[in-house]
Amino acid sequence: MGQIRTYQTDYLRQGTEQISYKRFTYDGTYQETIDANVLINCPEDVVPLNRSLQKLYEKPLKEVNFSTDLTYVYFKNENAQFLYDNRHWILGSTESLGLGDNEIISHDDQDVKSVSGNKYFKSTFPVDETYQLSDNKMIRNDHQYCLLKPNVPYKFHFGYYVDGTEGNNYNFNVRFFVQETYNADILAAGTKYYHFENEEWVDTSALIGGSGARVSTAITNNWATHELDIKPYEPSASTVSQVYVGVIIFYPSKDGHSEAGGYTALYLDNLGIGQSVDATFKKIVAQRKQLSFAGTFTGIYESNNNFLSNQAKSTEFYIGKIPGNFERPRDSVVKTIEQIITQEIINDSRNYMTKYEGIFRNRGDINLGLHNKIWIDFGIDTLQEPVSCYIDAMKFDVKASQYDIRMHIPNQDDDVLTTYKVVAK
């Protein structure tokens, strides 16, 4: 046993494992620091039931691969989640008709909760094709604040929630336009709209059937997402390096025209306007291997389809990049998150990894969470693990008051000697 593990065991025998948590609000404002004891003792605090406790071993790892898919969609519009109310958005006016409201509100006192943050756009304008006219715009972005490059594909991504009668089919139209020179009049000469049916850019005079994208959904009373892909806009001159980009969403309608009493509202959130950029590589793999003299290990751990990367922090247009450098208390130099993750994974599996599975019931008023750590301690003469377990997965049966838990014993001794490299594919 390494010296670090010896210290950990001595610390556990004191009966606590203290962790400090810093609490922040959704907008990043610091609230407080909470010092909590996360240690749960088995069988003192939780007891395994029905002889279900199993001790398992997994073979050591020779190699760890942490793979991230590089999605090159660069969203440029601000306030996509409406956290700053109507900043950079223009809401359609309904006052003259007096049939409903368009507003950006907090979800705090609403039955529908936002996808991210705590605000969204809500329209209670009635579903009736009488009002689905070209001049009745429900919401659009203020395009003077959305500048994108020409000659690259565009993308519009948004989430929507239809509060309406289940089984009905609802539709709403979306239009996408660009201006080389900003003009508040979105029908002014020089404004180009994307004709979704013909997949080409047209003048405002050609805004007829097929020019808008018709989004149709039978999903009600649940959030859904939709993406629109738009082909590149070719500017009138090579000197045009950026264009003003706008998107318009019109009021919804229903198949079969008007609806009596079933429809309540349409909600929108996460409205992202961006551009897709072709890149020479689509994936980045952080690879760490144990040195050959460590043993004839063959285990390989693959972590695929990750979408956030600190290793790709300097990659232009990659939306999932994490800036900054990081280090653990034991480190003397800064590292990327991938360097730390792969090292910790291979540390835990430097030899046979110990895992536990079982059904547990708590004693007293202790409630378990994924932040807790469980120490398997049946006494030093029977079974006492040197360190507490990290919880990998947990399911709680409320009726039976039972926890189904999978956990593993980490190995936080000195880092295993390895080689590390990053491969772009």
DRENTIBA-653669 format. One line per 5 residues: number of its first residue (from 1); their letters; for each residue x, y, z of C-alpha. Coordinates in steps of 0.2 Angstrom, whole numbers, plus 2048, in hexadecimal, padded with zeros to 3 digits. Last residue first. Layout:
BEGIN
NUM> A> X/Y/Z | ...
This chain:
BEGIN
425> KAVVK> 7D6/83F/747 | 7E0/849/753 | 7EB/83E/75F | 7F1/845/771 | 7FF/83C/77A
420> YTTLV> 802/836/78B | 80F/829/791 | 80D/821/7A3 | 815/81F/7B4 | 806/81C/7C0
415> DDDQN> 803/82C/7CB | 807/82B/7DD | 7F9/823/7E8 | 7E7/828/7E4 | 7E0/817/7E0
410> PIHMR> 7CD/818/7E0 | 7C2/80A/7E7 | 7B2/807/7DC | 79F/809/7DE | 78F/802/7D8
405> IDYQS> 77F/805/7E2 | 76D/7FF/7E3 | 766/809/7F2 | 757/803/7FB | 748/80C/804
400> AKVDF> 73C/7FF/7FD | 730/80C/7F7 | 73D/819/7F2 | 748/80D/7E8 | 758/817/7E6
395> KMADI> 764/814/7D7 | 777/817/7D8 | 785/817/7CC | 798/81A/7CD | 799/81E/7E0
390> YCSVP> 7AB/821/7E5 | 7B1/815/7F2 | 7BA/818/802 | 7CD/814/805 | 7D7/806/80D
385> EQLTD> 7C8/7F9/80C | 7C4/7F0/81C | 7BE/7DF/81C | 7BE/7D2/82A | 7CD/7D5/837
380> IGFDI> 7CD/7E8/833 | 7BB/7EA/836 | 7AC/7E9/82A | 7B1/7F9/822 | 7AC/7FC/810
375> WIKNH> 7AD/80F/80F | 7A0/818/805 | 7A3/829/7FD | 795/835/7FB | 793/842/7EC
370> LGLNI> 788/836/7E3 | 77B/838/7F1 | 776/82E/800 | 769/833/80D | 76D/82F/81F
365> DGRNR> 75E/830/82B | 761/820/835 | 769/811/82D | 76A/810/81A | 765/801/810
360> FIGEY> 770/7FA/803 | 76F/7EF/7F3 | 780/7EA/7EC | 78F/7ED/7E1 | 7A1/7EF/7E5
355> KTMYN> 7B1/7F2/7DA | 7C3/7EF/7DD | 7CF/7F4/7CF | 7DC/7E7/7CB | 7EC/7F1/7C8
350> RSDNI> 7F0/802/7C2 | 7DD/803/7BF | 7DA/812/7CA | 7EA/81B/7C4 | 7E5/818/7B2
345> IEQTI> 7D5/821/7B5 | 7DD/82F/7BF | 7EA/832/7B1 | 7DD/832/7A3 | 7D3/83F/7AD
340> IQEIT> 7E2/84A/7B1 | 7E9/84B/79F | 7D8/84D/798 | 7D5/85C/7A4 | 7E5/864/79D
335> KVVSD> 7F4/866/7A8 | 7FD/874/7B3 | 80E/86F/7BA | 813/86A/7CC | 804/85E/7CF
330> RPREF> 7FF/857/7E0 | 7F2/863/7E3 | 7EA/860/7D2 | 7ED/86B/7C3 | 7E3/874/7B6
325> NGPIK> 7E5/87F/7A7 | 7D8/88A/79F | 7CB/88A/791 | 7BF/87C/78F | 7BB/879/77C
320> GIYFE> 7A9/872/778 | 7A5/87F/76A | 7B4/87B/75F | 7B5/88B/754 | 7C8/88C/755
315> TSKAQ> 7D1/87E/75F | 7DB/886/76D | 7D2/87D/77B | 7D3/86C/772 | 7DB/864/781
310> NSLFN> 7CE/86C/78D | 7C1/862/784 | 7AE/860/785 | 7A3/855/779 | 7A8/844/77F
305> NNSEY> 7A2/836/773 | 7AE/829/779 | 7B7/824/789 | 7C1/814/785 | 7CA/80A/793
300> IGTFT> 7D7/7FD/78D | 7DC/7EE/797 | 7EB/7E4/790 | 7F8/7E4/79E | 809/7DB/79D
295> GAFSL> 810/7E5/7AB | 817/7F6/7B1 | 826/7F3/7A6 | 81D/7F8/797 | 818/80A/79D
290> QKRQA> 806/80D/7A0 | 7FD/815/791 | 7F3/826/790 | 7EA/82C/780 | 7E0/83C/77E
285> VIKKF> 7D7/83A/76E | 7D1/849/764 | 7C3/847/756 | 7BD/850/747 | 7CD/855/73E
280> TADVS> 7D1/860/730 | 7C3/86B/734 | 7B3/872/72B | 7AA/87F/734 | 798/87F/738
275> QGIGL> 790/890/73C | 785/896/74A | 774/89C/750 | 76F/895/761 | 75D/896/768
270> NDLYL> 75F/88D/779 | 74D/88F/77F | 73B/891/777 | 72A/88E/77F | 71A/88D/776
265> ATYGG> 709/88F/77F | 6F8/889/784 | 6F1/87E/776 | 6E2/873/779 | 6D4/880/77B
260> AESHG> 6CD/880/769 | 6DA/87D/75C | 6DA/886/74C | 6E0/87F/73B | 6E0/86D/738
255> DKSPY> 6F3/86A/73B | 6F7/877/748 | 700/888/747 | 70F/88F/750 | 714/8A2/74F
250> FIIVG> 723/8A6/745 | 735/8A4/749 | 741/8B0/740 | 754/8AE/73F | 761/8BB/73B
245> VYVQS> 773/8BC/736 | 77E/8CC/732 | 78C/8C7/727 | 79F/8C6/728 | 7AE/8C7/71D
240> VTSAS> 7A7/8D0/70E | 7B6/8D5/704 | 7B4/8C6/6F8 | 7A4/8CF/6F1 | 792/8CB/6F0
235> PEYPK> 793/8BE/6FE | 790/8AB/6FC | 785/8A5/70A | 789/893/710 | 77B/886/711
230> IDLEH> 76F/886/720 | 76D/878/72C | 75E/879/738 | 75E/870/748 | 74F/86B/753
225> TAWNN> 74D/867/766 | 73F/861/770 | 739/865/782 | 729/85C/787 | 717/860/789
220> TIATS> 714/85C/776 | 71E/853/769 | 714/852/759 | 720/85E/751 | 722/867/740
215> VRAGS> 72F/874/73D | 72C/87C/72C | 73C/884/725 | 738/894/71C | 73A/897/709
210> GGILA> 72F/888/705 | 721/893/6FF | 724/8A5/6FC | 732/8B1/701 | 739/8B4/6EF
205> STDVW> 737/8C7/6F0 | 743/8C7/6FF | 751/8C1/6F4 | 757/8AF/6F4 | 764/8A4/6FC
200> EENEF> 764/892/6F7 | 75E/881/6FE | 74F/880/6F2 | 743/87B/700 | 74D/884/70E
195> HYYKT> 74D/895/704 | 75A/89F/70F | 756/8B1/70F | 761/8BF/708 | 75F/8D1/70D
190> GAALI> 766/8DD/700 | 757/8E7/6FE | 74E/8E9/70F | 743/8DB/716 | 74C/8DA/726
185> DANYT> 74A/8ED/729 | 757/8F0/737 | 764/8F1/729 | 776/8EA/72C | 781/8E9/71D
180> EQVFF> 784/8D7/716 | 773/8D1/71C | 76E/8BF/720 | 75E/8B6/722 | 757/8A6/72A
175> RVNFN> 744/8A3/72B | 73B/897/737 | 729/891/735 | 71E/889/743 | 715/879/743
170> YNNGE> 70A/86F/750 | 704/85D/74E | 6F7/858/75B | 6F8/847/764 | 6FA/84F/775
165> TGDVY> 6F1/860/776 | 6FC/86F/779 | 70B/876/783 | 718/875/775 | 72A/876/77B
160> YGFHF> 738/87B/770 | 74B/87A/770 | 755/883/763 | 764/880/757 | 767/88A/747
155> KYPVN> 776/885/73D | 780/88E/72F | 78C/888/722 | 79B/892/71D | 79E/89E/70F
150> PKLLC> 79A/8AE/719 | 7A0/8B0/72B | 794/8B4/739 | 78E/8C4/742 | 77F/8C3/74E
145> YQHDN> 77D/8D4/757 | 775/8DE/749 | 76A/8CE/747 | 75E/8D3/755 | 757/8C1/757
140> RIMKN> 746/8BD/752 | 736/8B9/75B | 723/8B6/757 | 723/8BE/746 | 712/8C2/740
135> DSLQY> 716/8CB/72F | 717/8BB/725 | 706/8B6/72C | 702/8A8/738 | 6F3/8B1/740
130> TEDVP> 6E5/8A8/737 | 6EE/898/739 | 6E8/897/74B | 6F3/892/75A | 6F0/89F/767
125> FTSKF> 6FE/8AB/76C | 704/8A5/77D | 716/8A7/779 | 724/8A3/785 | 737/8A7/783
120> YKNGS> 742/89F/791 | 74A/8A2/7A2 | 752/898/7B0 | 762/892/7A9 | 762/883/79D
115> VSKVD> 753/879/796 | 746/884/79E | 739/87D/7AA | 726/87C/7A5 | 71B/87D/7B4
110> QDDHS> 71F/88F/7B7 | 722/899/7C7 | 735/898/7C5 | 736/897/7B2 | 73B/8A9/7B0
105> IIEND> 734/8B3/7A2 | 737/8B8/790 | 727/8BE/789 | 71B/8BD/77A | 709/8BF/780
100> GLGLS> 6F7/8BA/77A | 6E8/8BF/770 | 6E8/8D2/772 | 6E9/8D4/75F | 6F2/8E5/760
95> ETSGL> 6FC/8E0/76F | 704/8D1/767 | 715/8D8/763 | 722/8CC/75D | 732/8CB/768
90> IWHRN> 742/8D2/762 | 752/8C9/76A | 763/8D0/76D | 760/8D3/780 | 74E/8CD/783
85> DYLFQ> 751/8C5/794 | 763/8C4/799 | 762/8B2/79D | 759/8AF/78C | 762/89E/789
80> ANENK> 769/8A4/778 | 76F/8B4/780 | 77C/8B8/773 | 77D/8B2/761 | 78D/8AA/75A
75> FYVYT> 78C/897/75C | 79B/88F/755 | 797/87E/74F | 7A7/873/74C | 7A3/864/756
70> LDTSF> 7B3/85C/75B | 7AF/84A/761 | 7B9/847/771 | 7C2/836/775 | 7CA/832/785
65> NVEKL> 7D5/822/783 | 7DD/819/792 | 7EA/80B/790 | 7F1/7FC/799 | 7E3/7FB/7A5
60> PKEYL> 7E3/7EF/7B4 | 7D5/7E1/7B4 | 7C5/7E4/7BD | 7C1/7DC/7CE | 7B1/7DA/7D6
55> KQLSR> 7AA/7DA/7E8 | 798/7D6/7EA | 78B/7DC/7F7 | 77A/7D4/7F4 | 77A/7C9/803
50> NLPVV> 768/7CD/805 | 76B/7DF/80A | 77B/7E9/80C | 77B/7F6/81B | 77D/808/81A
45> DEPCN> 783/813/829 | 78D/806/833 | 78F/7F9/825 | 796/802/81B | 79B/813/820
40> ILVNA> 796/823/817 | 7A3/831/815 | 79D/841/80D | 7A0/84C/81C | 79C/85E/815
35> DITEQ> 7A4/86F/816 | 799/87B/80C | 7A0/88B/805 | 794/899/801 | 78B/8A3/7F3
30> YTGDY> 797/8A7/7E5 | 78E/8AF/7D6 | 790/8A5/7C6 | 77F/8A9/7BE | 777/899/7C3
25> TFRKY> 77C/89C/7D5 | 78C/896/7DD | 790/88A/7EB | 7A2/885/7EF | 7A3/874/7F6
20> SIQET> 7B0/86E/804 | 7B2/85B/806 | 7B5/853/817 | 7B7/840/819 | 7B2/83B/82B
15> GQRLY> 7B4/82D/837 | 7C5/82F/83E | 7C9/81E/836 | 7C8/826/825 | 7D7/831/828
10> DTQYT> 7E2/822/82D | 7DC/819/81D | 7E0/829/812 | 7F2/82B/81A | 7F6/818/816
5> RIQGM> 7EF/81B/805 | 7FA/829/801 | 809/81F/808 | 807/811/7FB | 800/800/800
